[in-house]
Amino acid sequence: MLKSVLCICALLPILGAMTPVYAQTATSESSVATANELQEITVTAQRRKESIEDVPISITALSGSQLGAAGLSSTDELAQVTPGLFWGRSTTVNQPTIRGIGSRDASSGNESNVANYMDGVYQPDQTTALQQLAGIDHIEILKGPQGTLFGRNATGGAINTVTRTPSFDWTGDLAASGGSFGYHQEIGYLSGPIISDQLAFGIAATNWGDSGYIRNVALATEQGTDRGEAARWKLLYKPSEAMTFQLNGFYMHSFDNVGDSGEPLYGSSAALKLINNPAFNPGQLPASIIAPTGQWTTSTAFVPGFTLDQYLVDAHADIDVGFATLSGLASYSDDPGSYLSNNSDSPLYQSYVFFDQHATYYNQEAVLTSKDNSMFTWLGGLSAFEARDSYDPLNIYTNLGNRVFFPFEITYGQNTQSVAAFGESTYQVFSQFFATAGLRYTWDKKESFNSTGAGTPFVKGAQSWYNTSPRLAVRYQFAENANVYASYSQGFKSGSYDSVTVPGAEYPAKPEIIKAYEVGLKYAAIPRLSLDVALFHYRYIDLQNELVTSAPHIAVATVLVNSPLAIINGGELDVAGVVADGLKLTGGLSLLSPKIKVFSNESDYVTAPDLTGNVQVVNQNVAGNDLIRSPRWTVNVGASYERPFYTGTIDAEVHAFFSARYWDNLLNTIQQRPYHVVDASVSWKNGDGHWTFTAFGKNLTNEYYQETFLASTYVDNATYAKPRWFGGTVAYHF
């Protein structure tokens, strides 16, 4: 850590806020700060626009300009500036974790514990949570159960991405970035009126890619690539002051093989057992090729990857009905994908898999919200959700020797129906003291199915669950922009199936329940200082975990089960201040104790670290162990310095993130050691604010830390994040 702190001090005068990619140069709806002010952000955490300081919820909110200044190019990088957030990945799925609460199962139709929203539209697919941060107004990361207002499965929290609203004045942005490893990104945004003061449009588009940073030693080529294109369009119609309508569309096409370009942990893999078997290793490949140990290397028989398309259409309406505002939402999304993987992670063709993903979702919602000009505010609503998820088919080919393959085909998935009614009200009990009460009633139904081959009858399961989740909070405003609060809330994650196996399709896991207690302080009474503090205690009941029941080489035999109880205690600090003219400092701290209290029969794959290639299923009592992806502490610090320079303004920024070790499995046998990441950049903006030129560097200390992790019947495998790299951006704003 000392090395990184010294690096920050040395870089501060000349470097700064890594604004690679999209260079968020545009003005967002949130108020914009000068060099000597902190930026205020209006959030919708309670389904109405409020100052972040007045909301009795722990929130990290980042505007588009702050995302650019921090050099955050995609949602998985939000953890570097958000205390309590960890972004986990496993091959094709993204599993963010907040305060130790995150998904441990990636089967079809199993939704994340951290609910993901785009412009208020629920995005349940774990493969689509990784998004490029282009054309963003702001992002809200809500911590703790958010079930009352944001719905099902928000036991850990919610991430709400708010894109830019069309403008009735012409505005636009163009940006082009390039850098190491063939990195490039091009961004465009245009908004303006179609009919003056009534109809406006906004279009954002981005294209990105790189040539990879991980060496495939078997194929002598580069892997670890990420490329794609995305477009978002919006139409805003305001026929009168009392009515607003919006129609949005989104499309993304991407290819990613970062999660399938890993290396065996400890240099050990089941493929090593076949090194002297000519039926599997006719080319007599050495151990250094079969199970590479070099940093940023991999070894597969072919180039794997996941191709994903995402289609989303959503319509919104807000109508002033006098005493309240009636809001409506309807959306449709379709997320088809195709996946090809060398799932033995070796060049010996032990086994490979490919599948087609089918995922379709529907959301409908109606909410009635009171006006804000009274001592008593309230809202009430109804929502409906439907999902159809499947892998159809999942094909597994296992080598029987001499490239004679045994094919195994599975069609599996689960469908979901959910209906909920919810409401919340806040009453000003007396001057500066506010009490809030909320409730959500949810009905969920899951239907699972599994067929192990053509002509094989489907094994099916179906079950419904009911839940009532309350929220209570009190807030005392002891000064302007200064509050203390206390809250109790419950979170509910629906029961689910792990239908990839027949037992998993028959027997569901029960729902998860979170009982969360929190106290906090939000202080921004001094213009140049912002301070947020939170302390929390969670009772985490019936955690859903993937249990390995056997270890055949044809199919992973798993079932979703519940572990009875975990206790999570922690605290967070978020601070920002202007300490001198043009100089801003930021910092964040997360402290966590994520202990499993009761779970007697956890089992998982573990690769022996003795280079024998032995992979075994280990079963043990894990009471007292830590939850996965839950470092005991994390620290983030940042500094920016802005001053006039040569007819314009120069802005230098540096940001660093430090993490304690964390565990990849509940057995607590596989860990990521403590690590740190330092990013920096320097930008120059011309006098009229139209042009911005940026140079940036990322992972400046060349840290070697995990990007993804996967345990399987063949190997414990991890992909490591990109090494030190540099780039630049040219941006134009009008």
Residue, then its C-alpha position, 0 to 999 in steps of 0.5 A: m500500500l505504501k508504494s501506491v500512496l507514494c505513487i499517488c503523491a508523485l503523480l498528482p501534479i501531472l496526472g489525473a482522472m482517467t477519462p478514457v473511453y467516452a469522456q463524459t463531457a456533457t452536462s447532466e441533469s444533475s447540477v454541475a460543480t465548479a473547481n471549488e464546489l462539490q456537485e449536488i446530485t438529485v436521486t430517485a431512491q425513494r421514487r421521487k426526486e430528492s437531494i441525496e442528503d435527505v434520503p435515509i438510505s445509504i447511497t453512492a451517486l455518481s454523475g456522468s461527469q464524475l464517472g468520466a473524471a474517475g475514468l470509469s468506462s463500464t459498470d464493473e469498475l464502479a466498485q473502485v469508487t463505491p464503498g461496500l460494492f464488489w463486482g464478481r464475474s464468472t464466465t458469462v455472468n456478472q454478480p455484483t455484491i453489496r455488503g456481502i450480499g450477492s448471487r452464488d448461482a448462475s443457472s438460467g433464470n436465477e436473478s441477481n441479489v443486487a437488482n439492476y435497473m436502466d431508467g427504472v426498468y428492471q434488468p434481471d439477466q445476469t449476462t447483461a449487467l455489464q454495460q458501457l457507461a456512455g450517455i449517462d446522466h447519473i448512476e445510483i448505487l443503493k445499499g441494503p434491501q430495497g424491496t419496498l420500492f424497487g421490488r423483488n430480489a433487491t436483498g443486497g441493494a440496487i443499481n439504477t442507471v439513469t441515461r440522459t433525457p432529451s433536450f429541447d436545445w441542441t446539444g451533442d458530444l463526440a469522443a474517440s479514444g485509443g490505447s494499449f492492447g488495441y483499445h479503442q472506443e468511439i462515442g456520439y450523442l445528439s439531442g434536440p427538438i423535433i417540435s419546439d417545447q413539445l417533442a425532442f429526441g436523444i441518440a447515444a451510440t458507442n463502439w468499443g473493442d481491443s485486441g486482447y491482453i492474455r496470451n494463449v500459449a497453445l494457439a500463439t494468439e491473444q485472448g481476453t478480448d471485449r468488443g461491441e457496439a451499442a445504441r440508445w434512443k429516446l423520444l420525449y413528448k410533452p403535450s402540456e405541462a401536466m403530461t410527459f411521455q417517453l419512448n426509449g429503445f436500446y440495442m447492444h451487440s457484444f463479444d467477450n472471452v475475458g471470462d474464458s481466458g483464465e489460467p489454472l490456479y496453482g498451475s494445477s489442472a485435471a489435464l495434467k493427468l493425461i499428459n502421457n496419454p497419446a489418445f489425449n495428447p498426441g502432440q506431446l504438449p508439455a505441462s507448461i502448455i497444458a497448464p500455463t503458470g505465467q501471468w496473463t496467459t491461458s491455454t485452450a484448444f480453440v478461441p472461446g467466447f460469448t456473443l450477446d445481443q440485447y434488445l430493450v423497448d420501454a415506454h413511460a408516462d407521467i400525468d398530473v392528476g391534481f392531487a398526485t402524479l400517475s406514472g406508468l411503465a411498460s417494457y419488453s426485452d430480449d437477450p439472445g446469446s451464444y456461447l462456445s467454451n473449452n470448459s476443461d480450460s486446456p488444449l487437450y480437448q477433454s471437453y467443450v461446450f456450446f449453448d444458445q441462450h434465450a431470455t425474454y422479459y416483460n415489465q409493467e408498473a403503475v404508481l401514484t405519487s403525492k405532491d411534495n408540498s405537504m407534511f405528508t407524502w405518499l406513493g402506492g403502486l402495482s407491478a407485474f413481471e414475467a420472464r422466460d429463460s432457457y439454454d436450448p440446447l446446452n451441448i457438452y462434448t467429452n473426449l473419450g480418447n483419440r478425439v472420439f467425443f461423447p455428445f450430451e445435450i440438455t435443454y433447461g431453464q425456468n419461467t417466472q411470474s411475479v405480481a406485487a403491490f407496494g406503498e410508502s409514506t413519510y410524515q413530518v412528525f414535528s419540525q425537522f423530524f420525519a418518519t417513513a413506513g413502507l410495505r410490499y406484498t409479492w407473489d412469485k411463481k417459478e416453473s423449471f424444466n430439464s430434458t437430457g436429450a432429444g426425445t427425453p421427457f421433460v422433468k418439471g418443477a413448479q412452486s409459488w411463494y408469498n412475501t410481505s416486506p416492510r421498511l421503517a425509517v426515521r430522519y432528523q435534520f439537525a441543520e440544512n443539508a445535515n441529517v441523522y437516520a435509523s432504519y429497519s428493512q426486510g429484503f426478499k429474493s424469490g425461491s429458485y431452481d438450478s435446473v441444469t440438472v434433473p435434481g435441480a429442476e425438481y427441488p427448489a431452494k426457498p426464498e432468501i430473507i434479509k433483516a437489515y438494521e442501519v443508522g447513518l449520518k449525512y452531512a453537507a452543511i459546509p459548502r466544501l465538505s460532504l460526509d456520509v457514515a453508515l453502520f449496519h447489522y444484517r441477519y441473512i436467512d436461507l442463503q441460496n447456494e449451489l451444492v455439488t452432489s457428485a463430480p462426473h465428467i459429463a455434466v455438473a451435478t448441482v442443486l440449489v439449497n439453502s444455508p440457514l443463517a449468516i450475520i453481517n456487520g459493517g460500517e462505511l465512510d464516504v467523504a469529499g472536500v475542497v481543501a484548497d482552490g482547485l484541489k478536491l479530495t475524496g475517500g471511501l472506507s468499507l469495513l465488513s464482518p460477513k460470517i456464516k453462522v449455520f451451514s453444515n454441508e457445503s460442497d464444492y470442487v477443489t483442485a489439488p495444488d500439488l500438480t497432480g491434476n486431482v479435482q475432488v468434491v470437498n464437503q464440510n461444515v463452513a460455519g464461521n467462514d466468510l461469505i464469498r466476494s466480501p473483503r473485510w475492508t476496502v479503501n478508495v481515495g482520489a484527488s483532482y487539481e484544476r487550474p487555468f493553463y494556456t487559454g484553457t483549463i488543465d485538470a489532473e486527477v488520480h484515483a486508487f483502490f485498495s482491497a483486503r483479501y477475499w474468498d472465492n468459495l464458501l470453503n474459504t480455500i481459494q482466495q484473492r490476496p490483498y491488492h490495489v489499483v491506481d489510475a490517473s490522467v490529465s486533461w486540457k479543455n479549451g477556453d470555450g469548453h468545446w474541446t477536451f484532450t485527455a491522456f490516461g493510465k490505468n493499473l499503473t502499479n501493474e497489479y495482478y488481481q482476479e477479474t473472474f473466477l470459476a471452479s469446475t470438474y476440471v480446474d479452479n480457474a481465474t482470469y486476471a484484470k488487464p495489466r498496466w496500460f495507457g491511452g488518450t481521448v479527444a472529445y468535442h462538446f456543443 
